[in-house]
């Protein structure tokens, strides 16, 4: 029996995007669903006052571009050279039970996306700068699942995502390392040095 993943692969087209290249634009109409195969993606929204809001980041295996309406609320750009699988959502009806299962997976991913958005709003409203950066690094580590984790995004991207200045992000990362919670190999590479302590901090 064909699996939902095989359906996605069968109807999807692999597309390559270079660092900084736009995948889709804010307010663009869509019937597509996207999956990161290699690289990383940033979703950002331009606000009415000209400020940029980073809605989220996506890594290999993540579905993105999931919208409740007919247009994208944010644009998506490749954070590095990336390969993206692009599939037409309306084509799922031609794949019977497997297509229905894939549609359910898409709705589940949409729910997870909404949950992350709610968690992010709470983080911005209630957490200190130290806790915001700790929570961000914890989330990246959980989603990448590696001993050493790569930050494909810039410090400015992280700052815009967390509602902080780039200087504050840098200070908080340095403090987290000094406190023994994370180890920084470079500005783009880190590991969680004290998982239990970091989890307690993030959950507080």
N, C-alpha and C positions, 0 to 999 in steps of 0.2 A: 504494500500500500504506500502510495506517495505521501511524504511527510509535508507539514507546513513549510519547513525550511527548504525542501526541494521545490515546492510551488514558488516560493519567493525567488529562488535561484532560476527557475524556469521562465518566469515572466519578467524578471529584473534584468537590467542592463548595467554592467559594470562601467563606471565612468571615473576618469582620473582628474583630479583637481590639484593645482599647484598651490603653494603656500600663499594665503591671502585671497585666493580666487573665490568669487561668489558662487554658491551652489543654487540658491534661490533668493529672491528679494522680498523684503517686507511688503505686504499688501498684494503680492502676486497670487493669482488664482492657482489652485492646486487640486490635483486628483492623484498625487504621487505620495508614496511612502519611501523613506530612505533608510539605508542601513550602512553604518560605517564598517568597511571590511579592513581597511588599513589607514592609520593616521589618526587625526582628531579634528573635531568640528566645533566651531563657536556659533551660538545663536545670539544675535544682538538686535535690539530694537532702538530706533531713533525716536526720542520723545519730542513733544511739541515745542519744548524750549531749546531744542538742539542738543541736549545731553544724550549720551549713549547709555543704554541699560543692557547689561549682559544677562540674557535669560538662562543660559546654561551651556554646558560643554558635553560633548559626546565622544565615546571611545569605541574601539572595535567591538562589534556585536550589538551596539545600541541602535535602536530604531529612533528616527527623529523626523521632524516635519509633520507630526501628528496634530491635526487641527480639528476643533469642533465645528468650525465654519468652513467656508469655501476659499478663504484666503489665508495666507501666512501672516501671523501676528508679528513675526520677527524675521530677519534675514538670517541666512546661514553661510558661513565662510569656512574654508579649510584653514586650519591652524598650521599645517605643514603639508607636504606632498601626501595626498590621501587618495584612496580608492573607495568609491561609494557605489553601492548597489541601489539602483533606482527602479521602482516598480509602479505600474499603474494600478491603483487600488480598485478601480471599477472592473479590472480584468479578473478579479478573484472569483467572481460568480461562475466563471467557466471551468473552475477546477473542483466542483462538487464538494465533498466532505472535507478534503484537504484545504480547499480554499476557505471554507467556513471556519475551520480550526485556525487557519492563519489570521482570519479576520478577528477571531476571538483573542488571539495573541496580540494583535494590534490594539484592540480595545483595552486589554490588560496593560499594555505598555503606555497607553494614553492615561489610564488611571494612575500608574506609577509616576508619570510625568506631572500630573496634577498634584500628587502627594509631595513630590520634590519641590514644586512651586510653593505649596503651603508651608512646608518646612523652611524654605528659604525666606519667606515673608516673616515667619516667627523669628528666625535667626537675626534678620535685620532689625526687627522691632525690640528684641529682648536681650540679645547677646552683646558682650563687650567685644572690642576689636580683637583681643587675644583669643576669645572663644570662637569668633567668626573664622579666623584664620585656622585655628585648630580643627574646627568642624570641616572646613574646606579640604584641608590636607587629609583628614580621616576619610572623607567621601571619595577623594581621588584614589587613595590607597585601596579602599574596599572595592571600587569599581575596576581598577586595573589588576588587582590580585597578584601583584609582583612583590618580590623582596625589596627591590629598588624601583621607585616610581618616577615616571617622567612627567614634567609639567610642560606640555606643548604650548600653553598660553603664556603671554608675557605677564610681568608683575602688574602692568597697567590693566590688563584684562581682569586679573584677579581683584584688583582694587575696585574696578567698575562693578564687578559681580557682587562684591561684598559691601559696597557703599563706603569705602575707605579711600584714603590717599595712598599713592604708591609708597610714600615714605613710611606710613604706618604699617603697611603690609610687610615691608622689609624689616622694620623693627620687631614686629610680632614674630616673624620667622626666626630672627636671631634670638629672641627671648625663648621661644619654644625649644630651640636647640640648646640654649644655656640651661634650661630647666630639665634637659634630658628626655624630652618627649619625642623629638624628631632628630634625625641626623641629616645634615645638608652636605651632599657631596659637591654640589654646585648650585647656582641659582635656579637650575631647571631639574635637578635630580635629588630625591630625598627618600628616606625610609622612616618607618615608624619605629622609634627606639624603645618606647614603653607603651605597648598596645593597651594594657589594662588602665593605666593612668590616663592615657589620652581618651579612652572610651568613657571613663568617669567624668572627665572634664566636659566632653561633648554632650553627655547626657544630663549634666547638671542644669 
